[in-house]
Amino acid sequence: MTTIGARHRNLRDETVDELRRLILGGDLEPGAHLTELAISERLGVSRLPVREAFRRLEAEGLLEAIPRRGVRVAQLDSDELETVREIRVALELMAVRRTVERGDDEVLAELRALLEAGNGQSPDSGAAKLDELNDEFHELLSRGSGSRFLSDSLRSVRNQAHHLVGGKSAAVARSWEEHARIIEAVLDRDAEFAMLLMRRHLAVRHENQGLPKPAGS
């Protein structure tokens, strides 16, 4: 089995990404107590990048510090879900609008490439790849906004939304279809339609999870 320590990406970022994946994927359950030693052994890295990952994921709200005992996976609080969703909708719409308005050539080119890559995947055999492309879609729109603060805020609230419902949606093919339509609207520089599609996309995802829809959807 290949561990993170055997790869060549930025080790700190790789460790954060993998630990986040374990939390959002349910491998590390809410309330689970984590230690630097246990996680460093599990991921095949030293304790330093794990310590950094703990700090970053605590800032994202996925981990909670326990005085003199390390950290634990944040407990689910369904009472906060509606608030988190409302914030996410507002930020996602802002990101879409600003991406269209800025029209950054590099971001638009990456969105075109993303659209081509996603449309070439089979809904069944390409599920893992579509899941990856779905994540990249949201990251690209965040970056296209031109605001690092907005990107960081969106990443945090998106992770919180997933965590509060016990993980990411399994409907990756359906998500990609909706993302593809949003990309097409962005490439057409139609901010109003792209925002409408994004709002509908989030409302459908929330409804399918059997929990409250975002306000105004």
N, C-alpha and C positions, 0 to 999 in steps of 0.2 A: 504494500500500500504506500502510495506517495504521500508524504506529509508536506505541510506548508514549508517547513524548513528546507526542503529539497528543491523548492522552486526559486525563481529568480526575480519575481516582482518585488516591489517595495514591501519589505517584510512586515512593517507596521500596518500598512493598508491591507495587506493580505490577511493578517491576523484579525483585524477588525471585521473585514468582510466575512470571514469564515465563522467567527463567533456570532456575528449578527445573523448569519444564515442558520446556524444551529438553534438560535433563539426563536427566530420567526418560523422556522420549519418544525418547531415543537420537539426537537431532540433534547433541548434543555427546557424543562417545564417551568412555568411560573412558580416562584418561591424556592427554586433549586439553589442551594448554596454553592458558590464557586470559589475555588482557591487558585492562586497564580500557579502553584505547583501542578495541580491536577490538570488545568487547562493547557499549561505548557507541555506536559507529557502527552496529552491527547492530540495536540496540534503539531508536535514535533518542533517546537521553537523554544527559545530561552524565555525566562520570566519577564525580561524587559519589554518586549512587544506586547505581551499579555497584559502587563500593568498599564501600558498605554491604551490598549483596547478596552480595558475596564473603565478607564477615565472617559474615553470617548463615548462608549455605549451608556455610561451613566448619564452623560450630558444629553444623550438622545432619549433618555427615559426608559431604556430597555433593561438597565441594571440599577440596583439600589445598594448604596453603601450600608454596611452593618458595622457599627463601631467595634473595633478590635476583632472582627470576625471575617473581614473581607467583603464580598458582595454577594448578592443573590439576584436571580432573574426577577424583574419587577412583577408584582402581583397584578392580575387583571382587574380593572375597575370599570365595569360596564356603564356606571353612571357618567363616566367621562367620554364615552364613545360618541354621543351626539355632538358634543362640543368639538372633539377632535375632527369629526367628519366635516362640520361646518367650516372649520379653519382650513382643512385640506381643500375643500371645494374652492374657497376664496383664493387660496394661493395657487392652485392649479390653473384657475381661470386667468389669474394675473400673469402667470408664466406663459400661457398660450398667447395672450394679447401682446405681451411685450416681445415675444419671439417673432410674431408677425410684424409688429411695428419696426423692430430693429432690422429684420431681414439680413442677419449676419450670413454672408456667403458660405463660410465654412460650416456653420451649423446646418444651413439649408442643404448643402451637399451631403452632409452626413445623414440627414433625414431621408434624402432620396436613396442613398445607399441602403439605409435601414429598411425602407419600404420595399426595395427590390429583394433584399435578403429574406425578409419576412414572407413576402408573397411567394417565394420559391420553396417554402417549407411545407411539408405534409402535416396536416393537423394531428396525425397519430405519431408517425416516426419522428417528426420534428418538434415534439412537445417541449423537450428540454431546451432546444435552441430558441423556440418561440418565447419561452419563459425568460430567457436571457435577453432577447430582443425587446420584450415588454419592459423590462427594467431599464434598458438603454434608452427606450423611448422617453420615459419620464425624466431621466437624467439629461437627455439632450434638450428637452423643452425647458428644463430648469436652467441649463447653461445658456440657452438661447435668449433667456430673459436679460442676460448681461449683469445680473446681480448675484454676487456670491452669497450675500445674506439670504436672499430669497431661495437660492439653491439649497443652502444648509438647512433653512427652516422647513422647506418642503420635504427634504430627505428625512428629517426628524419626525415630522407629523405623519408622513406616509408610513414610516416604520411603526409609529405608535398605533395607527389605524389597523395595520396588519396584526400587531401584537394583541390588541384588544379583542380581536375576533378569533384568536388562536392560530394565526398564520395567514399566508397569502392565499388568494383564490386559486383553486385548481383548474378553473376554466380558462386555460392559457390561450387556446385557439380562439375562443369567443372574444377574449380581451384583445388579441392581436387584430382581429377583424375590425374592432371598434377603433383601435389605435391607428390602423392603416387609414381609415376614413379621416381621422383627425389630421394625420400627416398630410394627406392630399389637400385638405382645406388650408393648412398652413402654407404649403407650397404654392397654392393658388392665391396666397396673401389675403384670404378671406377670414379676418379675425373674428367677426361676429358668428359665422357658421362654425368655425373651429371651436369657439367657446361653447356654443350650443351643443356640439357633439361631445365635448369633454364633460359638460354637466350631465348629459344623458348617460354617458358611459359610467360615471361615478354613481349615478342613481340606480342604474341596473345592477352594478356590482353590489351595492349596499342592500338592495332588495333581495337579491339572490342569496345573500347571507342571512336573510330572515331577521334583520335588525333595522332600526329606524333609518329612513332615508335622510340625506342632508336637507337642511331647511331650504325651501324654495325650489326643490327639484320636482 
